[in-house]
């Protein structure tokens, strides 16, 4: 029996209708390619699992009784994979024409590539960060301060998201977003599965870091186009604070950031925490006096400082991960 070319793993959390669209689109876009599709349902409670079982009988459905997060859910699927490549695909991500075929072809040609990603665009066709640089104190500061957004064409300020680069040029990069990532299964087995201490955010950054440390390249290919809606699972969680830069849940982002920095850079994590704390303190002060006073911004910065302290305490400075689910 021929080994499948690619296994497509989709983690589902309360996105039943969108998941249905994703699977239908996948059936159309994968014609002629030998695939295996695995859906891991993270205790959705919205009928997602039942829908998959009823409408997509060829899909391997794995039901988790608890929300294990993105890392834990993918790790449940990996032992079932027999294909040469694994594609991580969000339920709110839709493959463009020939995207899967091209991704496989790229991996076949570039044997040193451990993972690769494509050009992510929104529903409106607008570019989304698709090929990124590893987190650092400098990159975090440029993002937090707004310099990255203000000067996107600068190789210095726009370095984290490579906003200065031509998105139509393929490149070696540090990491690619988990909305769509193709991974060589042999490389995954060598570098290890996802680190489940990351319940949400930074898990794909950590995986790409370990792949690169193992000697593999991480590639970006602009002819592999994916439409990514973004933030759909996060919309279902209404009681937590969100960052202004997107729908990432702020507390979860801080926890995962501390875990990542402690794992890969040791005590450097303290500088990262103090940089953000000092920035938020200064921002609150600025918005407390004079003509520039802004009560809403001051309160926002105050909340961010509290969340930083909470995330630092809950992770013991990035040393431990709180019990799942977060």
C-alpha positions in Angstrom: 0.0 0.0 0.0 1.4 3.4 -1.0 2.4 5.7 1.8 0.3 8.9 1.7 2.1 12.1 0.6 0.8 14.2 3.4 -1.3 14.0 6.6 -3.4 17.1 7.3 -4.0 17.7 11.0 -6.7 20.1 12.0 -7.3 21.0 15.6 -10.9 22.0 16.3 -12.2 24.1 19.2 -15.8 25.4 18.9 -15.6 26.3 15.2 -18.1 23.6 13.9 -19.5 25.5 10.9 -16.1 26.9 9.9 -14.6 23.4 10.3 -17.2 22.0 7.9 -16.2 24.7 5.3 -12.5 23.9 5.9 -13.0 20.2 5.3 -15.1 20.7 2.3 -12.5 23.1 0.8 -9.8 20.6 1.6 -11.6 17.8 -0.3 -11.6 20.0 -3.3 -8.0 21.3 -3.0 -6.4 17.9 -2.3 -7.8 16.0 -5.3 -5.1 13.9 -7.0 -3.0 14.0 -3.8 -2.8 10.9 -1.6 -3.7 12.4 1.8 -4.8 11.3 5.3 -6.9 13.8 7.3 -7.0 13.9 11.1 -9.2 16.1 13.1 -8.6 16.5 16.8 -11.5 17.9 18.7 -10.5 19.8 21.8 -13.8 19.2 23.8 -15.6 21.7 21.7 -19.1 21.2 23.1 -20.7 22.7 20.0 -21.2 19.5 18.1 -18.0 19.8 16.0 -17.0 16.2 16.7 -20.4 14.8 15.9 -20.5 16.8 12.6 -17.2 15.4 11.5 -18.2 11.8 12.3 -21.5 12.2 10.5 -20.4 14.2 7.4 -16.8 13.2 6.9 -16.5 9.5 7.6 -13.1 9.2 5.9 -11.6 11.6 8.3 -9.8 10.2 11.4 -11.5 11.8 14.3 -9.8 12.0 17.7 -11.9 13.3 20.5 -10.2 14.8 23.5 -12.2 14.9 26.7 -10.5 18.1 27.8 -9.0 21.1 25.9 -5.4 20.2 25.6 -4.4 23.3 23.6 -2.9 23.5 20.2 0.3 21.6 21.1 -1.4 18.8 23.0 -4.0 18.3 20.4 -1.5 18.0 17.5 0.6 15.6 19.6 -2.5 13.3 19.9 -2.6 13.1 16.1 1.1 12.7 15.3 1.4 9.0 16.3 -1.4 8.2 13.8 0.5 9.8 10.9 1.9 7.5 8.2 2.6 10.1 5.5 6.0 11.6 4.6 4.8 15.1 5.5 2.5 16.6 8.1 0.5 19.8 7.4 -0.8 21.7 10.4 -3.9 23.5 9.3 -6.2 25.8 11.3 -9.9 25.3 10.9 -10.1 28.9 9.8 -7.5 28.5 7.1 -8.3 27.6 3.5 -5.8 26.4 0.9 -5.4 28.3 -2.3 -5.4 26.7 -5.7 -2.5 24.1 -5.9 -1.2 25.2 -2.5 -0.9 21.7 -1.1 0.6 20.3 -4.4 3.2 23.1 -4.4 4.1 22.7 -0.7 4.8 19.0 -1.2 6.8 19.8 -4.3 8.9 22.3 -2.5 9.6 19.9 0.3 10.5 17.2 -2.2 13.1 19.5 -3.9 14.5 21.0 -0.7 15.7 18.0 1.3 17.2 20.2 4.0 13.9 21.9 4.8 12.4 20.6 8.0 9.3 22.8 7.7 7.8 25.5 5.5 5.0 27.9 5.3 3.2 30.0 2.7 1.7 33.4 2.0 -1.1 34.1 4.5 -3.8 36.5 3.4 -7.0 37.6 5.1 -10.6 37.3 3.8 -10.1 40.7 2.2 -6.9 39.6 0.5 -4.7 41.6 2.8 -1.2 40.3 3.6 -0.7 38.7 7.1 2.7 38.1 8.8 3.8 34.8 7.1 7.5 34.5 7.7 8.9 35.7 11.0 12.0 36.1 13.1 12.5 34.6 16.5 11.4 36.6 19.5 14.0 38.8 21.2 14.2 41.7 23.5 14.7 44.1 20.6 11.9 42.6 18.5 9.5 42.7 21.4 10.3 46.3 22.1 9.8 47.4 18.5 6.4 45.7 18.5 5.3 47.0 21.9 6.4 50.5 21.2 4.6 50.7 17.8 7.9 51.3 15.9 7.4 48.1 13.9 3.9 49.3 12.8 5.1 52.8 12.1 8.1 51.9 10.1 7.3 48.6 8.4 9.8 49.1 5.5 12.7 49.4 7.9 14.9 46.4 8.1 15.5 47.3 11.8 12.1 48.1 13.1 10.2 45.6 10.8 12.5 42.7 11.5 10.2 40.6 13.6 7.5 40.1 10.9 9.9 40.8 8.0 7.6 43.5 6.8 10.4 45.1 4.9 10.8 42.0 2.7 9.1 41.4 -0.7 6.4 38.8 0.2 6.7 37.4 -3.4 10.3 36.2 -2.7 11.0 32.8 -1.1 13.3 32.8 1.8 14.9 31.0 4.7 13.2 32.3 7.9 13.2 31.6 11.6 9.6 30.4 11.9 6.3 30.2 10.2 2.8 30.5 11.7 0.9 27.4 12.7 -2.2 28.4 10.7 -0.5 26.5 7.8 2.8 24.7 8.3 4.2 21.7 6.4 6.6 19.6 8.4 8.9 16.7 7.2 7.8 13.8 9.4 11.4 12.5 9.8 12.4 15.9 11.0 9.5 16.0 13.4 10.5 12.7 14.8 14.1 13.9 15.3 13.3 17.3 16.8 10.4 16.0 18.9 6.7 16.8 19.0 5.2 20.0 20.3 6.2 21.0 23.8 2.9 20.8 25.7 3.9 23.3 28.3 2.8 25.9 25.7 -1.0 25.6 26.0 -1.4 28.4 23.4 1.0 30.6 21.5 4.7 30.2 20.9 4.4 26.4 20.4 5.1 26.7 16.7 8.0 29.1 17.4 9.5 26.6 19.8 9.1 23.8 17.3 10.8 25.8 14.5 13.6 26.7 16.9 14.2 23.0 17.7 14.1 22.1 14.0 16.7 24.7 13.2 18.8 23.7 16.1 18.7 20.1 14.7 20.1 21.4 11.4 17.0 21.8 9.3 15.9 24.9 7.4 12.6 26.6 7.8 11.3 27.9 4.4 8.8 30.5 3.2 7.2 30.0 -0.3 5.0 32.8 -1.7 3.3 30.5 -4.3 1.7 28.5 -1.5 -1.3 30.8 -0.7 -3.6 30.3 2.3 -6.6 32.4 3.2 -6.6 32.7 7.0 -9.5 34.3 8.8 -7.7 34.4 12.2 -8.9 34.5 15.8 -12.0 32.3 15.4 -11.5 30.1 18.4 -10.5 33.1 20.5 -13.8 34.7 19.7 -15.5 32.0 21.8 -13.7 33.0 25.0 -15.3 36.2 26.2 -14.1 36.7 29.7 -10.4 37.3 29.3 -8.3 40.4 28.4 -7.2 40.7 24.8 -4.1 42.5 23.5 -4.6 45.5 21.2 -2.5 44.0 18.5 -4.9 41.2 17.8 -7.2 38.6 19.3 -4.4 36.9 21.2 -5.4 36.5 24.8 -3.0 38.7 26.7 -2.4 36.6 29.8 -1.8 33.4 27.7 0.6 35.3 25.5 2.6 36.5 28.5 2.7 33.0 30.1 3.9 31.4 26.9 6.5 34.2 26.3 8.0 33.6 29.7 8.1 29.8 29.1 9.8 30.3 25.7 12.4 32.7 26.9 13.3 30.7 30.0 13.6 27.5 27.9 15.8 29.0 25.2 17.5 31.9 26.8 17.5 31.2 30.5 17.6 34.2 32.9 17.3 36.6 29.9 13.6 36.2 30.5 13.8 38.6 33.4 15.0 41.4 31.0 12.0 40.7 28.7 9.6 41.0 31.6 11.2 44.1 32.9 11.2 45.8 29.5 7.5 45.3 29.1 6.8 46.3 32.7 8.8 49.5 32.3 7.2 50.3 29.0 3.7 49.9 30.4 4.6 51.9 33.5 5.9 54.8 31.4 2.8 54.6 29.2 0.5 54.8 32.2 2.5 57.8 33.6 2.4 59.6 30.2 -1.4 59.2 30.1 -1.9 60.4 33.6 -0.9 64.0 33.3 -1.1 67.0 31.0 -2.8 67.5 27.7 -1.9 64.0 26.6 -3.8 62.4 29.5 -5.9 59.5 28.4 -7.8 57.6 31.1 -8.5 54.5 28.9 -4.9 54.1 27.9 -3.7 54.6 31.4 -6.1 51.9 32.7 -5.0 49.6 29.8 -1.3 49.9 30.8 -2.2 49.4 34.5 -4.0 46.1 33.6 -1.0 45.0 31.5 1.3 45.5 34.4 -1.0 43.4 36.6 -1.2 40.6 34.0 2.6 40.6 33.6 3.0 40.1 37.4 0.4 37.4 37.4 1.9 35.5 34.4 5.4 35.8 36.0 4.1 34.4 39.3 2.0 31.6 37.7 4.9 30.4 35.6 7.6 30.9 38.3 9.4 33.2 35.9 8.9 30.8 33.0 10.0 27.7 34.9 6.6 25.9 35.0 3.4 25.8 33.0 0.1 26.2 34.8 -2.1 23.1 34.8 -4.1 22.7 31.5 -6.4 23.9 30.3 -5.3 27.5 31.0 
